[in-house]
Structure formats: C-alpha cells, structure tokens
C-alpha cells in the first residue's frame, strides 16, 4: 500500500511537469522575407499536397486507359473501341487539367500568403495609429477636466472628451485583436504556432504597373488562364466525340452530340468573358490606386512638415502637449493610409499577373 501511494504521488507530480513545456512555450520570432513566407506556405499547404497527389492519380488512370487499348475485343459495330478511345481522351484531359490545377493551387497559395503577409504589416500600422490616438485622447481628456473645473467648458464638452477617450481605448483593443488575428491567419499559412510573432522584413514598396496596355494584359491572361485552356480543350474533345456515335458505350444520336459540342463552345465563351472582365477590373483598380498615390504621399509629407514645425513650437512653449499629440496622430494616420494604398496596389498588381489565383 505504501509503494502504491508513493507511485501515485510521483504520477501527480510528473503530469504537470510534462505539460509545462506546452504552457511555457515562448513565441518564436523568426525573420521572414516575403519569398521565405511563400516557400513555407507552399511546403505547408494541404491543398497543394492534395493537388500534387491528384496529378499522380490521374496520370495512373490515364496510363491504364492507354495500356488497355491493346486488349479491346473487336465487334461488328466497333462501339467498344470507340468507347475505349473516348475514355482515353477524357482521362488524358483530366490528367492535363490536374497539372493545371496544381499550378492554380500553387499560385493561389502564393497570392494568399502575400496578402496575409501584408495584412500583418497593415495591422501593425493600425495598432500604432490606435496607440497614438489613445495618447491624444488622454491628453485631451486631461485638458478637458482641468478646463471644466475652472468653468471654461461645459459638462457636455467634458462628456464628449470622455466619450472620445473611451472610443480610443476600445479602438486600441480592437487593433490589438486585429493584429493577433492577422498573425494567426499568416502563421497558419506558413506552418507556425498561433502565438508566434515572426518578424516580417520586407517592407511594402510602391512599384507602378510597367505595362499600361490593358488589351495586351487581357490577351496574356486569356493565353495563360487554366480555366480558359480547359474550356477550349473540352471543345476540342467534343469535336472528336461528335464523330463517335458509341463513345459512351451505347448509341448517341448525332443531334445530341452536336448539342454537347455547342454547349462546350458556350462554356468556352463564358470562360473567356469572365477572365476578360476580371482582368479589366483588376487593371482599372491598379490604375486608380496609382493615380491616388501622389496625393497620399504628399499628405504624409505635409503631416511630417506640420509635426516638424509643431515640435519646434512645443519646445519654445507655443504649442501644448495635446496639440503636439494631435499632429503626431495626423502623421500616423497619413502613413497608415499610404501603407493601405501600397498594400492594395501590390495585391491587385500581383493578381493581375495571375488572375486565376484569386
């Protein structure tokens, strides 16, 4: 009985110690470039792994269909041979499309990773704005309380200052939660723990679109788009099947085969139109952001100059601490607006290169 009691005590002591590493895990802070993040996301992505296996699976099925052609029993109607060839054509198209789908998944993961990388940076900027706004609200509230005590402002004005402070405090808490959420989403993409806080070393840069010819961009997207390619290949397949009355294994009327070809052609037109509309919308979104960039950049310069002058005035007693904080907040907000514009521009520009990844 004594041995059992000692064993039980040892287990009770060891269980918390075994769990301690999980509780005490320190957040990892690896430095990650944008390329590093994309590489990790591609390696970690379950959808990419699944798409890669699908390529192998459809290739095996396609090879089996091809090998079985040598064992087709010939009949008077040849319907078994037609069905076998039709099955091979379909399996070959499925295999080729699985390769395209793998590329689409890889492009989609890369685009999503970039977006989440930039979302973290944007959330960090928003947190700085919220912190500065709360600092300003606290100074304004302190000033309002003093002014109210000496009768310079009304009770309503004091309540307004208190409300502004409460709103700024709530906004700061939201900004912290948004940053945590952005990190969690990004970490999931690249295979890190939710509590990790990687250092994202690549800053957002504004690089205008090098080719402003929308017709060229549309033509390029149509030539490269996997969905357009598939729709066109289905038309080619239906053209072959139109000549095979027994491609399903049983007789198919010519009118039905003709309708199937027409339907495939309509699908091809729809795929082309959808791609063209998407590319044009992305192009004009990019162009609009590029047109707005100079004004956003100038707003930052103006805010920086206002703060520079304000700091000089504050040093010589011509500006209060609250007024200086307001200038600091204005600069933080201007920088955040510019950062958001850069992020949207970078995302739409990248999507314009491979619109099927969206």
Phi and psi in degrees as a GROMACS rama.xvg file:
@    title "Ramachandran Plot"
@    xaxis  label "Phi"
@    yaxis  label "Psi"
@TYPE xy
-65.0361  -40.9379  UNK-2
-63.5112  -40.1752  UNK-3
-62.7768  -41.4331  UNK-4
-63.5642  -42.1069  UNK-5
-64.68  -39.6954  UNK-6
-64.6676  -42.1557  UNK-7
-62.8334  -41.0914  UNK-8
-64.6958  -38.0945  UNK-9
-64.5296  -39.9771  UNK-10
-65.0296  -43.5661  UNK-11
-61.1388  -37.2816  UNK-12
-73.8004  -38.8472  UNK-13
-74.1303  -32.3479  UNK-14
-60.3486  -50.2831  UNK-15
-61.1792  -35.9117  UNK-16
-66.2557  -35.3726  UNK-17
-67.6374  -32.9996  UNK-18
-83.6768  -13.7647  UNK-19
-57.4249  -42.7233  UNK-20
-57.503  -36.5497  UNK-21
-67.9689  -37.5624  UNK-22
-72.9204  -35.5552  UNK-23
-94.2777  10.057  UNK-24
-60.1581  125.088  UNK-25
-83.4369  137.698  UNK-26
-59.5711  131.852  UNK-27
-77.1869  145.948  UNK-28
-130.748  57.6688  UNK-29
-70.2732  146.85  UNK-30
-82.7629  130.664  UNK-31
-130.709  125.618  UNK-32
-81.108  171.53  UNK-33
-64.1872  -40.6163  UNK-34
-64.7494  -38.4042  UNK-35
-59.3744  -45.2968  UNK-36
-63.1367  -43.1984  UNK-37
-63.8812  -43.2051  UNK-38
-61.821  -42.4608  UNK-39
-65.6927  -40.7127  UNK-40
-64.9393  -41.9918  UNK-41
-64.0618  -38.4221  UNK-42
-69.8867  -32.5028  UNK-43
-89.6244  -18.3389  UNK-44
-67.3348  124.203  UNK-45
-71.9264  -33.7417  UNK-46
-68.0262  -36.1233  UNK-47
-67.5997  -42.7164  UNK-48
-61.2068  -42.5465  UNK-49
-65.0087  -42.3275  UNK-50
-64.0546  -36.6119  UNK-51
-65.1951  -41.102  UNK-52
-66.4619  -33.5463  UNK-53
-65.4594  -35.4229  UNK-54
-60.8145  -45.5832  UNK-55
-65.0043  -40.06  UNK-56
-65.3543  -49.2422  UNK-57
-68.6239  -30.0104  UNK-58
-65.1855  -42.1041  UNK-59
-63.6517  -41.2668  UNK-60
-66.3415  -41.2029  UNK-61
-62.8057  -43.9008  UNK-62
-64.0633  -38.2038  UNK-63
-64.8884  -39.6981  UNK-64
-63.6779  -41.0697  UNK-65
-66.7759  -42.6515  UNK-66
-65.2022  -32.3017  UNK-67
-75.2887  -10.859  UNK-68
-62.6626  -29.4247  UNK-69
-74.7178  -6.73339  UNK-70
-117.637  25.6687  UNK-71
-82.3554  120.909  UNK-72
-70.3936  133.272  UNK-73
-84.9808  140.009  UNK-74
-129.16  173.739  UNK-75
-65.0453  -29.0059  UNK-76
-96.4126  -19.1717  UNK-77
71.7929  14.4288  UNK-78
-68.0485  -30.997  UNK-79
-67.4427  -37.5782  UNK-80
-66.3855  -42.9985  UNK-81
-61.1784  -44.1281  UNK-82
-63.3812  -38.5375  UNK-83
-66.2198  -43.9061  UNK-84
-66.4599  -40.2439  UNK-85
-62.4028  -39.2901  UNK-86
-65.1139  -38.6325  UNK-87
-65.5839  -44.3289  UNK-88
-59.0167  -44.3272  UNK-89
-65.9187  -42.5202  UNK-90
-65.4219  -36.8253  UNK-91
-65.7479  -41.0365  UNK-92
-66.1713  -40.4224  UNK-93
-62.2037  -40.472  UNK-94
-64.3519  -47.0031  UNK-95
-62.8178  -38.4345  UNK-96
-68.2226  -33.7755  UNK-97
-63.9663  -33.8547  UNK-98
-66.5438  -41.4701  UNK-99
-63.6111  -39.5658  UNK-100
-64.6974  -35.7543  UNK-101
-61.8725  -43.5506  UNK-102
-62.9869  -41.426  UNK-103
-61.6769  -44.9266  UNK-104
-61.5546  -42.5306  UNK-105
-63.766  -43.6855  UNK-106
-65.2934  -39.2049  UNK-107
-65.8118  -43.0739  UNK-108
-63.8335  -41.8049  UNK-109
-62.1422  -45.7815  UNK-110
-64.8245  -43.2948  UNK-111
-65.6091  -36.6833  UNK-112
-65.0166  -44.5254  UNK-113
-58.7906  -44.0308  UNK-114
-61.8107  -43.8262  UNK-115
-71.4754  -33.2481  UNK-116
-59.5931  -47.8062  UNK-117
-71.1679  -31.2946  UNK-118
-61.4408  -39.1556  UNK-119
-62.9005  -45.3213  UNK-120
-63.9477  -37.9315  UNK-121
-67.329  -40.302  UNK-122
-66.4706  -34.3093  UNK-123
-65.3708  -40.2914  UNK-124
-64.7541  -40.2645  UNK-125
-64.5332  -35.2568  UNK-126
-65.1311  -40.6501  UNK-127
-62.1411  -41.7059  UNK-128
-62.4423  -43.9169  UNK-129
-64.5062  -39.4695  UNK-130
-64.8847  -42.1927  UNK-131
-68.6484  -37.5792  UNK-132
-65.0083  -38.9422  UNK-133
-66.8395  -39.9702  UNK-134
-58.8556  -44.7577  UNK-135
-64.479  -43.0467  UNK-136
-63.4683  -37.1766  UNK-137
-64.7331  -42.0306  UNK-138
-67.2041  -40.4268  UNK-139
-64.5716  -38.6662  UNK-140
-67.5457  -42.2634  UNK-141
-61.0699  -42.0788  UNK-142
-65.1104  -40.3705  UNK-143
-65.5814  -39.031  UNK-144
-65.0938  -42.3636  UNK-145
-64.5143  -44.8629  UNK-146
-63.7101  -35.3729  UNK-147
-69.9744  -37.6475  UNK-148
-64.0854  -33.7557  UNK-149
-96.2288  7.23785  UNK-150
80.0899  19.8095  UNK-151
-84.5332  -23.7203  UNK-152
-132.253  159.968  UNK-153
-82.0984  171.609  UNK-154
-63.0235  -37.6659  UNK-155
-62.2646  -39.5218  UNK-156
-65.5797  -37.3957  UNK-157
-66.218  -43.9005  UNK-158
-61.4159  -36.5322  UNK-159
-64.1592  -40.9179  UNK-160
-66.3938  -39.5348  UNK-161
-65.9603  -39.1492  UNK-162
-65.0432  -40.2216  UNK-163
-63.6366  -40.8006  UNK-164
-64.64  -44.0092  UNK-165
-62.9456  -40.2316  UNK-166
-64.6846  -39.8374  UNK-167
-66.9708  -37.2376  UNK-168
-65.9949  -42.6015  UNK-169
-64.9403  -39.5157  UNK-170
-64.7313  -35.6335  UNK-171
-65.9264  -42.7172  UNK-172
-63.1017  -40.2085  UNK-173
-64.0464  -42.1074  UNK-174
-61.9958  -38.779  UNK-175
-64.9318  -43.2442  UNK-176
-64.9951  -39.4705  UNK-177
-63.748  -38.7279  UNK-178
-66.8784  -42.0586  UNK-179
-60.8113  -42.139  UNK-180
-65.2382  -40.0603  UNK-181
-64.4893  -42.2878  UNK-182
-63.984  -42.2348  UNK-183
-61.086  -44.9217  UNK-184
-64.6808  -42.2554  UNK-185
-67.1721  -45.532  UNK-186
-60.3484  -37.3353  UNK-187
-62.5212  -37.1958  UNK-188
-64.8573  -40.9074  UNK-189
-100.028  2.73717  UNK-190
84.0924  26.7089  UNK-191
-101.451  165.487  UNK-192
-72.6476  151.266  UNK-193
-56.5735  -34.0492  UNK-194
-82.6763  -7.73016  UNK-195
-66.8013  150.301  UNK-196
-131.197  77.0365  UNK-197
-62.1635  148.345  UNK-198
-91.8035  114.558  UNK-199
-90.2888  108.598  UNK-200
-88.3139  -19.838  UNK-201
-86.5065  116.114  UNK-202
-80.0145  151.184  UNK-203
-66.5336  131.629  UNK-204
-121.21  147.621  UNK-205
-99.2092  110.158  UNK-206
-122.631  107.963  UNK-207
-58.0225  155.523  UNK-208
-61.6117  128.489  UNK-209
-77.9416  -29.1686  UNK-210
-116.2  113.527  UNK-211
-98.217  13.8012  UNK-212
-90.1442  98.9258  UNK-213
-64.881  -31.8097  UNK-214
-65.238  -38.6318  UNK-215
-64.9943  -42.6124  UNK-216
-64.6652  -37.6496  UNK-217
-64.813  -47.227  UNK-218
-61.4799  -40.1676  UNK-219
-65.2902  -42.7066  UNK-220
-64.5682  -40.6356  UNK-221
-64.0062  -36.0229  UNK-222
-73.6622  -30.6225  UNK-223
-99.3755  -16.0749  UNK-224
-65.405  124.723  UNK-225
-63.158  -36.3815  UNK-226
-68.49  -39.0101  UNK-227
-67.5502  -41.8599  UNK-228
-58.2643  -47.2713  UNK-229
-61.7503  -44.0691  UNK-230
-61.5203  -41.2575  UNK-231
-66.7601  -39.2803  UNK-232
-67.4866  -33.2484  UNK-233
-66.5059  -33.9536  UNK-234
-64.0325  -46.0519  UNK-235
-61.3698  -39.8258  UNK-236
-64.3915  -43.0415  UNK-237
-66.9362  -29.6412  UNK-238
-64.2466  -38.0054  UNK-239
-70.3768  -45.2715  UNK-240
-67.5857  -24.4017  UNK-241
-60.64  -27.846  UNK-242
-89.4502  -0.139882  UNK-243
-113.954  106.142  UNK-244
-71.7106  -22.5534  UNK-245
-117.065  28.3273  UNK-246
-66.8522  -20.1874  UNK-247
-90.2128  -5.04871  UNK-248
103.081  -17.1809  UNK-249
-133.75  165.388  UNK-250
-66.1553  133.288  UNK-251
-118.694  121.28  UNK-252
-57.4413  148.86  UNK-253
-60.7827  -39.1547  UNK-254
-60.2759  -40.2051  UNK-255
-65.4471  -40.3075  UNK-256
-67.4423  -35.279  UNK-257
-67.2518  -39.7751  UNK-258
-65.1113  -40.4257  UNK-259
-60.3392  -38.5351  UNK-260
-65.8954  -43.6169  UNK-261
-61.5636  -40.1385  UNK-262
-63.9803  -40.4501  UNK-263
-63.7677  -39.001  UNK-264
-65.0336  -39.9419  UNK-265
-65.0319  -39.8594  UNK-266
-62.0951  -37.5626  UNK-267
-65.7029  -41.1608  UNK-268
-63.1811  -43.5254  UNK-269
-62.3873  -40.9919  UNK-270
-63.8978  -41.6607  UNK-271
-65.8007  -44.3679  UNK-272
-63.8294  -42.9043  UNK-273
-62.832  -41.2987  UNK-274
-65.8216  -42.469  UNK-275
-63.5886  -43.8091  UNK-276
-62.738  -43.5614  UNK-277
-62.1924  -44.9112  UNK-278
-63.5152  -43.7072  UNK-279
-63.7457  -42.5094  UNK-280
-62.5347  -42.7556  UNK-281
-63.9482  -41.8897  UNK-282
-60.393  -47.0784  UNK-283
-71.246  -28.9647  UNK-284
-65.259  -42.6952  UNK-285
-63.7726  -44.9089  UNK-286
-63.7915  -39.7801  UNK-287
-62.2104  -43.8216  UNK-288
-64.1305  -37.5671  UNK-289
-67.1306  -35.0412  UNK-290
-70.653  -29.9963  UNK-291
-84.6846  -14.4694  UNK-292
-61.1308  -47.1495  UNK-293
-56.605  -40.0559  UNK-294
-66.5801  -41.0824  UNK-295
-66.4877  -38.6177  UNK-296
-66.8581  -39.8183  UNK-297
-66.5165  -35.6692  UNK-298
-62.0879  -36.9415  UNK-299
-66.336  -43.5806  UNK-300
-62.6784  -41.376  UNK-301
-63.7491  -44.0419  UNK-302
-64.6787  -37.5673  UNK-303
-64.5026  -42.3067  UNK-304
-67.5741  -41.2212  UNK-305
-60.8689  -40.1532  UNK-306
-69.1756  -39.5151  UNK-307
-59.5052  -47.3103  UNK-308
-65.5812  -40.0604  UNK-309
-62.6114  -38.1181  UNK-310
-64.3641  -37.8576  UNK-311
-65.2438  -45.362  UNK-312
-62.7734  -38.3543  UNK-313
-64.5933  -38.1342  UNK-314
-65.8915  -29.427  UNK-315
-100.941  10.1973  UNK-316
81.4157  15.3464  UNK-317
-93.4643  -2.37117  UNK-318
-141.228  137.957  UNK-319
-80.3062  165.884  UNK-320
-64.2072  -36.4286  UNK-321
-66.3373  -40.4866  UNK-322
-67.1203  -36.2987  UNK-323
-66.5548  -39.9275  UNK-324
-62.7857  -35.3657  UNK-325
-63.9036  -38.835  UNK-326
-67.7272  -37.2343  UNK-327
-66.0865  -38.2446  UNK-328
-65.8066  -42.3174  UNK-329
-60.5504  -39.2563  UNK-330
-67.9651  -43.0125  UNK-331
-61.2981  -40.6395  UNK-332
-67.7631  -39.6558  UNK-333
-64.9358  -41.6071  UNK-334
-65.7637  -38.0975  UNK-335
-66.8579  -39.4584  UNK-336
-62.7846  -40.8309  UNK-337
-66.5772  -40.3707  UNK-338
-63.7524  -41.5626  UNK-339
-63.8202  -40.3932  UNK-340
-62.7082  -43.905  UNK-341
-60.8905  -41.5894  UNK-342
-64.5591  -47.8671  UNK-343
-62.6208  -40.6367  UNK-344
-63.774  -45.6003  UNK-345
-62.943  -40.2039  UNK-346
-67.3432  -49.8504  UNK-347
-65.6192  -35.5255  UNK-348
-65.9855  -41.7647  UNK-349
-67.1236  -39.6563  UNK-350
-65.8899  -31.3393  UNK-351
-64.4886  -31.0814  UNK-352
-70.2665  -35.8047  UNK-353
-140.436  74.9476  UNK-354
-61.844  -23.8045  UNK-355
-68.3424  -12.6327  UNK-356
-79.7185  -12.5833  UNK-357
